[in-house]
Amino acid sequence: MAHLKHRASSVAFDAQSANAVELKGVTFGYDRRRPVLAAIDMTIPRGKVVAIMGASGSGKTTILRLIGGQLRPVKGRVVVAGQSVADLDRAGLFGLRRRVGMLFQFGALFTDLTVFENIAFPMRELTDLPDELIRDLVLMKLNAVGLRGSAQLKPSELSGGMARRVALARAIALDPMLVMYDEPFAGLDPISLGVVGQLIRRMNDALGSTSVVVTHDIYESLKIVDYIYFVSEGRVIAKGTPDEVRASTDPFVRQFVDGEPDGPVPFHVRARPLAAEFAAHAG
């Protein structure tokens, strides 16, 4: 394991616990009047790839922020590797985040750094590894995502799919126990989408890590994940394995899987009847 630069946390994270992440009755809101999440329960077993799906604004990314400790629940508990995230002090949070990889939406690469330096960045910032070992590790990560030949390119010289693969290599740079993906398939062509999906699965299994994938892409997710949670209006309204989702008759799941424009998630924003609108203007 890499020697960490910063003062190590005294918190003992149990990377071998049966569940990597647990959300127990989690409620959260940015203000008191409008909760974003309401009594959410989720269990993410160690070693699995779990997707969180739902319409835009349903609270999916908020769940990732709660897991990473950027936010704290109003009620309930978020437990990662056996530790309650809200109870961690500053050193404990840094210790947690060193063991969690993150692939941000659209990659969020450092535009002024080469591909090589983007992946070396967390190694240089968080470890005392010698340059020779960092070089070998970076090349190994790039080789794993098929981009060792692009090490000296800048992000502006990459295609969208290549940039996402670089971001994946950076997310796993320190062999994390948990990797979180925020919309990893957004904006990708079908080939790149398939490549990134298979890499998420392969890297998870090769590293023995756990993956939480926030995504809208139901078809790619059904190929690679072990379990799916569907979130709507801040609540878990459906869940199941890929086979259970495919066979589901739940109206929300069917609307999401089939891409229907109207259903439990309505097409029209709530408003008074159109005839009443006309009558009001006519008067």
VOGU-3710 file (C-alpha; in Angstrom, 3 decimals, decimal comma):
1> mahlkhrass> 0,000/0,000/0,000  1,254/3,489/-0,835  2,818/5,473/2,010  0,588/8,489/2,655  2,057/11,973/2,896  -0,548/13,451/5,184  -1,108/12,465/8,797  -2,974/9,196/8,768  -6,420/9,057/10,333  -6,868/6,935/13,442
11> vafdaqsana> -10,230/5,752/12,069  -10,199/2,062/11,125  -12,153/1,519/7,919  -13,196/-2,098/7,438  -12,560/-2,771/3,757  -13,587/-6,409/4,322  -17,033/-5,648/5,756  -19,927/-7,358/4,003  -21,413/-3,998/2,943  -19,255/-1,244/1,509
21> velkgvtfgy> -21,985/1,401/1,879  -25,228/1,568/3,839  -27,802/4,371/3,878  -30,214/3,962/6,782  -33,291/6,198/6,832  -31,356/9,069/5,234  -33,224/12,349/4,870  -31,568/15,437/3,431  -32,614/18,858/2,162  -30,763/22,015/1,213
31> drrrpvlaai> -33,523/23,890/3,017  -36,275/22,832/5,430  -39,123/23,420/3,016  -38,035/21,072/0,246  -36,335/17,766/1,160  -34,183/16,251/-1,569  -34,098/12,787/0,003  -36,719/11,289/2,316  -35,939/8,221/4,455  -33,682/6,569/1,864
41> dmtiprgkvv> -32,485/3,021/2,591  -29,759/1,460/0,435  -27,293/-1,380/0,875  -24,287/-1,670/-1,430  -22,433/-4,959/-0,862  -18,671/-5,083/-1,067  -17,332/-6,087/-4,483  -20,524/-5,291/-6,387  -21,425/-2,750/-9,075  -24,631/-0,953/-8,078
51> aimgasgsgk> -26,488/1,633/-10,178  -28,641/4,477/-8,883  -31,115/5,622/-11,524  -33,893/8,153/-11,774  -35,045/11,313/-13,488  -32,993/14,507/-13,323  -33,304/16,224/-9,968  -34,316/13,073/-8,095  -31,372/13,233/-5,675  -28,906/10,779/-7,230
61> ttilrliggq> -25,806/12,988/-7,122  -26,782/14,145/-3,621  -26,451/10,510/-2,532  -22,863/10,445/-3,838  -22,078/13,635/-1,920  -23,477/12,133/1,264  -21,359/9,003/0,808  -18,238/11,139/0,270  -18,979/13,336/3,282  -19,438/16,615/1,390
71> lrpvkgrvvv> -22,953/16,682/2,850  -24,389/15,382/6,114  -27,879/13,909/6,454  -30,554/15,724/8,418  -31,730/12,332/9,670  -30,418/8,806/9,358  -26,920/7,413/8,886  -24,497/6,969/6,001  -22,048/4,162/6,770  -18,963/3,493/4,605
81> agqsvadldr> -16,715/0,521/5,392  -18,215/0,234/8,853  -17,851/3,920/9,792  -20,594/6,538/10,123  -19,482/9,286/7,737  -21,203/12,089/9,680  -19,256/11,126/12,820  -15,828/11,409/11,182  -13,590/14,334/12,094  -11,571/16,225/9,475
91> aglfglrrrv> -8,705/13,708/9,532  -11,178/10,842/9,301  -12,877/12,374/6,264  -9,540/12,822/4,493  -8,720/9,228/5,345  -12,012/8,097/3,812  -11,572/10,159/0,660  -8,082/8,758/0,067  -9,735/5,351/-0,222  -12,548/6,464/-2,519
101> gmlfqfgalf> -12,135/7,113/-6,241  -14,423/9,496/-8,115  -15,197/9,819/-11,797  -16,879/13,191/-12,209  -19,469/13,982/-14,849  -17,684/14,578/-18,190  -14,376/13,521/-16,607  -13,204/16,865/-15,131  -9,600/16,382/-16,268  -7,005/19,083/-15,581
111> tdltvfenia> -6,800/20,782/-18,969  -3,221/22,076/-18,561  -1,785/18,685/-17,577  -0,930/15,783/-19,839  -2,797/12,500/-19,597  0,170/11,092/-17,672  0,208/13,951/-15,154  -3,560/13,794/-14,669  -3,259/10,222/-13,426  -0,038/10,894/-11,494
121> fpmreltdlp> -1,671/13,844/-9,686  -3,352/11,901/-6,827  -0,227/9,766/-6,420  1,973/12,852/-6,062  -0,482/14,651/-3,774  -1,377/11,804/-1,455  1,664/9,517/-1,333  5,444/9,577/-0,893  6,029/7,150/-3,728  9,249/7,724/-5,740
131> delirdlvlm> 8,924/9,099/-9,266  10,069/5,810/-10,811  7,280/3,870/-9,132  4,702/6,557/-9,965  5,764/6,317/-13,607  5,283/2,540/-13,646  1,925/2,738/-11,879  0,598/5,428/-14,220  1,605/3,404/-17,272  -0,086/0,325/-15,788
141> klnavglrgs> -3,323/2,248/-15,224  -3,197/3,676/-18,736  -2,517/0,246/-20,185  -5,558/-1,112/-18,332  -7,801/1,415/-20,129  -6,025/1,030/-23,479  -4,411/4,487/-23,559  -0,722/3,978/-22,732  0,114/5,426/-26,155  -1,682/8,682/-25,266
151> aqlkpselsg> 0,301/9,442/-22,105  1,788/12,714/-23,355  -1,358/14,132/-24,954  -3,361/16,979/-23,440  -7,086/16,523/-22,707  -7,930/18,835/-25,627  -6,323/16,289/-27,971  -8,552/13,439/-26,806  -11,936/12,280/-28,011  -14,773/12,252/-25,510
161> gmarrvalar> -14,502/8,513/-25,017  -10,734/8,663/-24,526  -11,085/11,476/-21,970  -13,594/9,411/-20,010  -11,192/6,470/-19,975  -8,409/8,728/-18,669  -10,766/9,928/-15,945  -11,462/6,298/-15,060  -7,737/5,562/-14,842  -7,334/8,552/-12,502
171> aialdpmlvm> -10,272/7,400/-10,365  -8,555/4,037/-9,741  -5,033/5,488/-9,429  -4,712/4,582/-5,730  -6,579/1,244/-5,939  -9,582/2,541/-3,946  -11,936/0,347/-1,950  -14,897/2,284/-3,422  -15,322/4,072/-6,756  -18,215/6,450/-7,450
181> ydepfagldp> -19,247/7,343/-11,001  -21,405/10,401/-11,727  -23,007/9,945/-15,164  -20,017/8,096/-16,700  -21,855/7,495/-20,006  -23,098/11,045/-20,642  -22,349/12,350/-24,135  -20,569/9,224/-25,392  -21,077/7,534/-28,750  -22,314/3,909/-28,665
191> islgvvgqli> -18,838/2,369/-29,052  -17,236/4,546/-26,357  -20,231/3,971/-24,099  -19,817/0,213/-24,385  -16,057/0,432/-23,779  -16,450/2,570/-20,642  -19,202/0,292/-19,313  -17,094/-2,827/-19,715  -14,072/-1,078/-18,152  -16,130/-0,168/-15,069
201> rrmndalgst> -17,063/-3,837/-14,658  -13,573/-5,182/-15,356  -11,752/-2,677/-13,156  -14,162/-3,304/-10,291  -13,568/-7,052/-10,456  -9,804/-6,783/-10,997  -9,300/-4,445/-8,028  -11,811/-6,165/-5,760  -13,404/-2,769/-5,179  -17,049/-1,631/-5,033
211> svvvthdiye> -18,687/0,677/-7,577  -21,644/3,046/-7,277  -22,822/4,281/-10,681  -25,231/7,197/-11,025  -26,587/7,063/-14,563  -29,572/7,457/-16,865  -28,385/4,751/-19,266  -30,594/1,787/-18,469  -29,442/-0,451/-21,334  -25,717/-0,216/-20,595
221> slkivdyiyf> -26,337/-0,538/-16,877  -28,319/-3,745/-17,294  -25,232/-5,289/-18,953  -22,737/-4,530/-16,190  -24,370/-3,950/-12,794  -25,354/-6,385/-10,058  -28,224/-4,338/-8,655  -30,210/-1,187/-9,450  -31,987/1,330/-7,223  -34,594/3,608/-8,817
231> vsegrviakg> -35,039/6,969/-7,090  -37,923/9,385/-7,654  -38,761/12,544/-5,707  -36,195/11,651/-3,075  -37,395/8,110/-2,382  -36,378/4,621/-3,458  -39,433/3,487/-5,376  -38,079/0,307/-6,991  -35,005/-1,912/-6,868  -33,768/-5,215/-8,162
241> tpdevrastd> -31,258/-7,225/-10,149  -31,002/-6,673/-13,919  -33,208/-9,722/-14,547  -35,806/-8,444/-12,076  -35,777/-5,005/-13,716  -36,243/-6,487/-17,187  -39,234/-8,507/-15,969  -40,720/-5,758/-13,787  -44,291/-4,575/-14,262  -43,805/-1,608/-11,913
251> pfvrqfvdge> -45,124/1,476/-13,785  -42,119/3,668/-12,931  -39,592/1,007/-13,908  -41,424/0,333/-17,166  -41,559/4,056/-17,985  -37,826/4,374/-17,328  -36,838/1,206/-19,199  -39,143/1,871/-22,175  -38,497/5,627/-22,321  -42,187/6,527/-22,229
261> pdgpvpfhvr> -42,770/10,321/-22,189  -45,671/10,160/-19,735  -46,445/8,002/-16,732  -45,539/8,136/-13,026  -43,092/10,860/-14,068  -45,613/13,174/-15,778  -45,046/14,983/-19,052  -46,965/18,082/-17,918  -45,866/20,199/-14,979  -48,751/20,499/-12,524
271> arplaaefaa> -51,047/23,396/-13,498  -54,721/24,277/-13,485  -56,818/23,023/-16,413  -56,109/24,678/-19,769  -59,767/25,698/-20,154  -59,524/27,576/-16,855  -56,411/29,384/-18,115  -58,248/30,467/-21,293  -61,292/31,577/-19,306  -59,131/33,648/-16,941
281> hag> -57,446/35,474/-19,812  -60,720/35,955/-21,654  -62,197/37,615/-18,583
//
